[in-house]
Amino acid sequence: MTKEEFKKMNFKDKVSYLNAKLSEGQTVIKIREDIGIGEKALQRDIKANGYKYDNKSKQYIANTDANIESNTTSNTSSNTQKKDIVVLDENTSPILKESQEVAINFLEENLEVFELIVEKFKANTMSNTTSNTENNTIVVDLIDDKHLKPQAKAFRVNMFVYKEWQEFCENKRFSKQDLLSMAMKEYMEKYK
């Protein structure tokens, strides 16, 4: 079974599949590896749907009221608020709207993409908050306008500044257009 097939199954079918494989003598680790699902993702899914792994029977079973009461009474001694706990058994299914399931599946399928976006965002914000002269890196953060067919613009520039600019741009991996655009953007943001 593939990871995608497993994710598309409803929870009751997932538990049945897992328990069948456990009955065959496979371990939870082996089943997870065969499917290609992470340990924490599986544990979250099991716990969120009111199930747990029973070491004695080596099966996934529904949590009972007694187990939940023993867990919540240990927390009531501290002044924490009680949360409503819903117990699901084999006759009930988790209450998720179809749109929520679609959203969860979308997020799970695109988790790596979201992680990359967050990393790039953090890298850009880190480089913008620290002085670029300190870490000597250039970050070009511009909206792509190549499809707009940019036109040439003429500016009068101090000759000494222009010569320094030419030298500065010689061995950079960015175009002069991108560097100038980014310099202007940073200047405008700084002096708004």
Summary of the structure (lengths in Angstrom):
residues: 192
radius of gyration: 28.2
end to end distance: 57.0
largest distance: 82.9
contacts: 366
relative contact order: 0.06
helix: 59%
strand: 4%
